[in-house]
Amino acid sequence: MRIRLSDWLKFARIGVLCAIIGLLLPAQGAFAQSAPEGNAHPQSKMVASDAEELPNPFGEAKIVMPGPDAMGLRDKKAAFAKALNLEPLRAVGVFHNGRVKILDTLARESVRAVAGRRTYVDFLHAPAAGAYGGEQISAFHHDPLFTMFDLAIDPGYYLDKPLLAVGYLPLRRAFVEAAFLGAENEEQRERWMKLTRITPLMVDRYAAKIAGEHMSEEPYRKALSDLDRAIEVWRQGKANMVLVAPGEPTLPWKHVSMLAAEHPARAAMLELGTAWRAMDPTRTNAAIAAVATALAPINGGRVAGTGGHRDLELLYNKTNAFEWGFWAYALALVTLMLAFGTGRRTLAWLGSGFLVLAVGLHGFGFVSRCLIAERFAIQNQFESMTGLSLFAALVGLGIMLARRQWLFGAASAGVGFLVLITATQTAIPGQNIEREAAILNTSVLLKYHVTTVLVSYGLISLGFIVSLFYLGAHYFARRETGTFVRMSVAGGGEVGATVDTIGGEAAASTGRARLLADLDKAQMVALQLAFWTLGVGILLGAWWADHSWGRWWAFDPKETWALLTWIVYLVVVHMRFASIRDKALTTAWLSLLGFVVMLFTYFGVNLLLPGLHAYA
């Protein structure tokens, strides 16, 4: 490898800049500031604490142990749930956690906070299949709206049910072992550990002892704190019935128990509770309709402050667009990769159709969230991930359609699938639509800065996937004759081709070289766009920082690591002008390095380093 003196000077300048930043990194404790009050998102509260002392609008419920026929009661509860029509209440407005939402949204958030999953699962008797008959246990998934009302109306039913999610394995094991002592209960312990949930009765009996033994350990303290919030929803779910809209937008919403006793809505809620506890579906359905009718003239559909977002929020909840989107991305990725490997144009067009469907679902979810939240939804980890992947998919789809380079479609599908499945299937903060941090309202520059940076991160991810394709082709594409070695990604060319045995080694080598050249062009398009976009995003961030915090740069960890990420791509751009033997291969490896640095900037800084970007 030959490098000229001018190239050495270019790399020396970059090296000096990296060294300066490297020297400053150990001093970040001095430069970086703790997040001021307005930087953090408002504290989420699953229970309206100011309504905890108010009467239960459904009538006071007794929390007592269920009778001996617990399994039969579960069957009756499931049959009762199936017979109910909750649709009249699903889109009713409720004020909760700082914003107006619909009861369907509140129910989904409450069940996830309590049970750690989308629905509460009960276990019922069912006839066993086969000639021997008998019984087996079946899982019954309750509607979240049913579970939310049932927790407020009949909390005693759940006293000994596996209701409360405990994600921290050692804490769950401590509860299960305390509840089921002795070698004879080994099977019970194993079954309860697999459930991932414990009962409120277990918490009541053993939480104090376990807390006393482990309160010095941070993971236990955090897990016990999460468990305490879940218990609070079970005990005080009735406090969230803040269903009475004010006459003026500036006035607060009221709990339904603050209405006069003779008010139709108050009377209908009380009747709903009485009929519900009696498990009388006909009477309960009539009460549900009466509650919806009584509340309609009070809140008049005042959801999200406009009255126009109620149906949209319900549609957003029902479609689960982000989850269906990652499945569509997965189909697009598989189909386009098969097209890449087989050379079938039909598969390429089918994969493109799946990609368009995925981007459509993804875009619907993102735009709907923006309208429901009444802001540009990029202001927490979940929102920024969904935005990042959408921007990457749109850019990749646009390049694919403009230049008919199917490879960009596969890369876009890969980014969309990986990011969306991570955002939706893991405990990424911000899945609930919540209020924004105060600092994010200080300047309109925010949406330009954050959007530009997220676009750059999406392009980095796009380039990373293409570079993976390049490395796979470089190291694993076989040079022997008769082996598929190239896919033309240029417009108007073939979707794929194989090398005939007649061509011999020369033909195989030529086809492989063409494939690598095409992949290198594709990765450079993405990486150069990422370089310029991230640079502009950093400059916009400095401008916004001057508006928000009164200084352009403070070596905050997020700022510093964003600059380091940009420097990696600065090296990529400079390296292409140097006399390096295999620039394409070096570019691919640098792309992988830049992606890792970007991931630390995006996730690691937020988790490990304190700073002004606490809201991110």
Secondary structure, 3 states (H helix, E strand, C coil): CCCCHHHHHHHHHHHHHHHHHHHHHHHHHHHCCCCCHHHCCCCCCCCCHHHCCCCCCCCCCCCCCCCCCHHHHHHHHHHHHHHCCCHHHHCCEEEECCEEEEHHHHHHHHHHHHHCCCCCEEEEEEECCCCCCCEEEEEEECCHHHHHHHHHHCHHHHCCCCCEECCCHHHHHHHHHHHCCCHHHHHHHHHHHHHCEECHHHHHHHHHHHHHHHCCCHHHHHHHHHHHHHHHHHHHHHHHCCCECCCCCCCCCECHHHCCCCCHHHHHHHHHHHHHHCCCHHHHHHHHHHHHHHHHHHHCCCCCCCCCCHHHHHHHHHHCHHHHHHHHHHHHHHHHHHHHHHCCHHHHHHHHHHHHHHHHHHHHHHHHHHHHHCCCCCCCHHHHHHHHHHHHHHHHHHHHHHHCCHHHHHHHHHHHHHHHHHHHHCCCCCCCCCCCCHHHHCCCHHHHHHHHHHHHHHHHHHHHHHHHHHHHHHHHCCCCCCCEEECCCCCCCCCCEECCHHHHHHHHHHHHHHHHHHHHHHHHHHHHHHHHHHHHHHHHHHHHHHHHHCCCCCCCHHHHHHHHHHHHHHHHHHHCCCCCCCHHHHHHHHHHHHHHHHHHHHHHHHHHCCCCCCCC
